Amino acid sequence: MSDFGVLSLLPPLIAIILAIWTKRVILALFSGVWIGGVMVSGWNPITGTTQTLQWILFSVTSAWKENGNIVTDLWNTKILLFDFLIGAGVGLIYKSGGAFAIGQALANRVRTSRGASILGWLLGVLIFFDDYTNTIIVGNTMRPITDRARVSREMLAYIDDSTAAPVAGLAVVSTWIGYEVGLIGDSFSKLQNADLASVGGAYGAWMHSVPYRFYSILAIILVLIVAYTHRHYGSMLHAEYRTRTENKVLRDGASPMMTTEADLGMPKDNGSAHFFIWPLLTLIFATLYGMWYTGGGTAAYAKGGLMGVLGNSDSALALLWGSFAMVVVAFILVVGTKKMTIEEAENAMVRGMKQMVIANTILVMAWSIKQATDAVGTAPYIVSLAKAAGVSGSWIPLIVFLIAMFISFTTGTSWGTFSIMLPIAIPLTYGITGRIGPELFASIGAVFAGGIFGDHCSPISDTTIMSSMFSGSDHIDHVSTQLPYAMTASGVGIVLYLLFGLGIHSWAILLPVGFMLLVGVWYLLSEWYGRRYGIPHGRVQVYVVDE
């Protein structure tokens, strides 16, 4: 890794700026990767291009160089295959009429845009065990329902995204917690005289940090507030108003990431909800079994409980198994019931996979820019600036949160941010305070909250991309409409960490204050935008579905 100083910010900043300016995400990401390649190649554009292509190849094959040797773990490869298999399964379910049937069954009980929005939020909270699975199920299940209830695709993507990583990161049982607890344990293992057993070990420290994850908690609450009241601000106000008044779930000229109807045609008539339910349940249970099996099963459970299993599991492989099982069950159902011929089923699978090409290309570019930022030292540079501040322990959570926000937003990775920040935040806080107390728990919570901020709203984040994909939204439209709400929740979170720095360490005080601030800011912004654009109070009417 070279020391480029402030220039190390160039790759992510170029990618972010171009993505927003040109609305061409792939081009923007490639540009960020390319400038990183040129930088590490001594500013030679020829060798820089070669380096860029090598990073892209390594992203596809899940490989990287370590001490001159090529190392692989196939994580990215598994995720790419998982996406293609999910596309195949979605193709079968959609073309057979299964998705339409389940949508109709739920739609008969959801008669308003408010009901559809709240149902999407509820599903997102209930599917807490994995953020990828959350985006898949919520997006695909709710899309026909929200379309019928005149809820914009931008709003659906916001609901989908805001109940994915924020929920999975807080859940006591999820694909996230094993990773999070493992990082906490590793960070504490390097400290001297740190009695982690006094707070229940690494898992206990994780639990103590949950109330200090202000951004995640407030982001989930804000979605519910907006869904129920229909009061909006920013670009979302325009999107929702357009959909209610013009019945356009997408703006004119939008490029949805998942064009199901265009790729697959209209679904077959008289589809069965069974074509949706059983493949989906197979996906869930096969994935959960895969996590159990790859995590060591009974032997690992006997040693470390459920956390021991999750901590050792290969969630990417488990998701791959689940998606494959989903395709097999869907194929057997639609062919076995003679709803589709083998040729029709195969065609639906291939066309379903086609839907994932653009999204997977963006994922590859997102992973490639992570390699570029690692090579030029983006994250270490940001961290070095923070360590130079030399402030008291009470102020570390605020600094950590701001740095984690920036790293995760510019690199598009929450887990990568966790791995960078926790080994610094924990020793730094403990070294200054000399105890395992609220300052340390707040610092841990700030790392997780700041990392999830970027995962939630960066245009180069995989879950942001997948939320656009499965909600059928234009990706840049999703990012631009969601960002004002993400900034609202993060802004209130910053205020709470400021109060923590001033000496208010009790989360029982800070969380209620945060809730009141969140409601106040949301109310003022919706009023201001409403007056500015001639929509009283920023409130979009509740649409009632005609019989």
NORWORA-V21035 format. One record per run of one state. SS is the DSSP state (h for helix, s for strand, l for the rest). FROM is the first residue (numbers start at 1). TO is the last residue. If there is no record, write none. Layout:
ss:SS from:FROM to:TO
ss:SS from:FROM to:TO
This chain:
ss:l from:1 to:4
ss:h from:5 to:22
ss:l from:23 to:24
ss:h from:25 to:40
ss:l from:41 to:44
ss:h from:45 to:61
ss:l from:62 to:62
ss:s from:63 to:66
ss:l from:67 to:68
ss:s from:69 to:72
ss:l from:73 to:74
ss:h from:75 to:95
ss:l from:96 to:97
ss:h from:98 to:107
ss:l from:108 to:111
ss:s from:112 to:112
ss:h from:113 to:126
ss:l from:127 to:130
ss:h from:131 to:148
ss:l from:149 to:152
ss:h from:153 to:162
ss:l from:163 to:164
ss:h from:165 to:170
ss:l from:171 to:176
ss:h from:177 to:189
ss:l from:190 to:195
ss:h from:196 to:199
ss:l from:200 to:200
ss:h from:201 to:210
ss:l from:211 to:213
ss:h from:214 to:229
ss:l from:230 to:230
ss:s from:231 to:231
ss:l from:232 to:234
ss:h from:235 to:246
ss:l from:247 to:255
ss:s from:256 to:256
ss:l from:257 to:259
ss:h from:260 to:264
ss:l from:265 to:273
ss:h from:274 to:294
ss:l from:295 to:296
ss:h from:297 to:312
ss:l from:313 to:314
ss:h from:315 to:336
ss:l from:337 to:341
ss:h from:342 to:354
ss:l from:355 to:356
ss:h from:357 to:376
ss:l from:377 to:377
ss:h from:378 to:387
ss:l from:388 to:392
ss:h from:393 to:411
ss:l from:412 to:413
ss:h from:414 to:433
ss:l from:434 to:437
ss:h from:438 to:457
ss:l from:458 to:461
ss:h from:462 to:471
ss:l from:472 to:473
ss:s from:474 to:474
ss:h from:475 to:501
ss:l from:502 to:506
ss:h from:507 to:532
ss:l from:533 to:535
ss:h from:536 to:538
ss:s from:539 to:539
ss:l from:540 to:543
ss:s from:544 to:544
ss:l from:545 to:547
